[in-house]
Amino acid sequence: MCKKMPIKKLFGLTSLIAWLIGVAFAVHAQQVYQFDLKEDIGPNAWRTVKNAFTKAEAAKADMVLIEMNTFGGMVNFADSIRVRILDSPLETAVFINHNAASAGALIALATDRIYMSKGSSIGAASVVDQSGQVLPEKHQSYMRGLMRATAEATGRDPKVAEAFVDPDVDVPNVKPAGKVLTLTSSEAVNIGLAEAEVASVDAVLAAEGINAPQITVHQVTATDRIIAFLINPAVSGILMLLIIGGIYFEMQTPGVGFALVVAVIAAVLFFAPLYIQGLADNWEIALFIGGVVLILLELFVIPGFGVAGILGIICLVCGLAFSMVANDYFNFSISEPGMLFNSFLLVIASMVIATVAMVIFGKSLLKTRAFQRLVLQDEQRSQEGYTSSRTNTALVNKEGKAKTVLRPSGKVEIDGKWYDAVALDGFIDIGEEVYVEKHENYNLFVRKKRAL
């Protein structure tokens, strides 16, 4: 005769079984990493994708789910995103919630599975310029190649992918030749490009057979927001105004200091986010710095305005403009069409506005209370007992010879002795004869001796 199991033992066994089932369920719960791509495809989108995949792979997620709504953007950044998705060992799915146009279509094709909300569309991936005009064949050929290669890599029909770009491609029962292909959600499902029409992210997970997943939603950090703000073209323009205006103001009022500090801070804020985003490179920053150095040499060391000044301006403009455009040194074919022209236009406009503003408002700025607090106002007047130097009138009107180039300062020899001298003519070449006009501040002030 069997003995009945005590109630306490039965209850304990049931709890143990339930706990084991819960542990087993938790162990096997699938990890899903989700992020949004709902902006123009550019440096910010690339940074989001790169960071999201890095975190998803570190967390050993089972799937990366992208919710997309974009009208496209820069082809070079779309290609970087495409490659990052294809190279990832994780399963990927995209939920097109309204739009996946142009560069967005390329990115969607790189994922393992595509889901679309009702009324969404995908396609229209011809390469256009800033005004929407279709660019020449070489640009379209490159995009066609990217679309075909991506479709082949993910097991989709490369002809359909090519038809997104090329109006001459004929896809039977889908579109005739003569029009660029754009598919609705139902059309994409019917031809097997998309898996299904779904209403939400939860519906995507259900279609994937993922029940009660552990979802991690990618969080955009404060650093990401700051970088996104600083690389905005409008903000970049303001920073360039501060850079150029600060340099100009410092040259007009040397020794003040604060204008130079403003220019340096603005330059750091301009180049740092672009460098982090992979746009600005070391050589572009060096080109900018070299331009500033050449301009300063032209102003304070080399007389007149010649080769060094012109080269300095060119280097400064190119350093700023190139840093805003994706390039492989001087190969700009990988950048968005028209971006290089727009960058130069922005830099030149900033230079003109900054120069005009400094000319108009520079004198007024010197008289403001805020500026007066930054500079020393006391004057040491001679009538108050101050003297600036010792004067030797015995050397005045004496003649000598320039022992170094004076531009304007250098060395001269008078009566067999060398003296520090400043050329009142601005420039005196080595070996030229001079005469002393005055002597103060321990320096002789000389002029060229005129031929009789």
Phi, psi and omega in degrees: 000128184280139176274143177284143178286131178305148183301319182297318180293320180297317179295319179294321179294319179298317179296321180296316179297316179298319179296317179297320178296318179297318178297315180298320180294319180295321180297322185266359177297133184278139181267123179241127177254122186242139172212161183259148172229082187234049180210171175298140181286116183198201182299324179293316179297320180296319179296318179299312181296315182299313180293320182296315181291324177298315180291321180296319179290324178294326179277357181056047178293154178276333182208146170250126181244124181251125171263118190243139170205091185215149176264006177113204182159220186279129184295321183296321178286326175298321178293321178298318179295316178304311182296320180298320179292315182295325182280347183287139177283353183277152172292141182230145175217149178237137175251104181278106182256078179109294190225139169219073185263152172052245181299331177296323178295321178298316180294318180298321180295337182283344181279162181289322181219144181244130173237147184225141173283157181297132182090000178279168179216158178217139177135210180051062188253023175296146180276126182234164177270190184296333180269000178092004179279136180294132183276168183300170188302326183298325178289318180294322179298318179297315181294321178300317179298318178298317182294316180297312182298320181293316179297318179296322182293333182251013174075027179252167183289113182294336180291322176295316179298320179293325180293341174297334184254316190257117179291343182277350180283128180259122176247105184306138178065007178239305177204146174279166176293149177115347180225142175290138185281131168227127184254139170281172180299317181292322179294318179298322178291319183297325181266004176084010178286319178251155182283314184192163169272127180227164185259342187200174176297320178301322179292327176297313181296322177295319178295331178279354181078024180259111181256135180047057181286161171264106186261128172249119180266127182297132180254129176280124184279167176298324178298317178300319181292321179296315179297316179300322179292316185290330181270003172299133184306323180295317179292319177302320178297318179295318178297321178294324175300317180292322179298306185290317178297320179296316179296315181298315182295320180294324178291327180283329180231068185300141178097346179295313171096314187293327179296320178294321178298317178300316180297318180294315179298317179297321179295319178296315179293332178284311187277325187302308180295326177294324177292317178297322181284352179087011178272302179283135178246170182302319184292330179288320176294318178297323178297317178297311181298318178300322178297317179297316180298317180296319178297317179295321177297318181296323184281321190250345184241308183268127183289156177076194178227102186229223188300315183298318180295316180295315178297323179298315179296317179298314181296319180297313180297313181295320179300317179291315184291314182297327184292342180267358185236133177295130180201160173251087192056248183259017174265105184258013181293338182277354182270166177296134180305134179088349184293321181296315179299315180297323179295314178297320179298318180295318181294313182295318178298320179296320179296315182295313181297317181297316181295314180298316181297320180292323179294318184284314188257355185301313182293324178294324180296323181297336184263357182288155180297320181299320180289321182299331179288341184270347184236157179282125185263338183294141177243140177261096187271146182294327179290346177264006176102000179273147174227139186271339184192172172265139183244136178243096183289347182293335182272345181297135180075001176284154182253153179199201184222142178287121180268343172224171173291133177256112180217068356267351184261157179177209182236142174230158178244126178227124181054040176081001179245147179265140179227151169288137184217155176236130182277117176288343177277352181096320181207130174226128184279159180299137178092347181284148179280142183224166170225151185273124178266323177202166182221116176201163182056033181063013179240146171270140175251117191237161173228162177295142176283124182283139178290140179279000000 
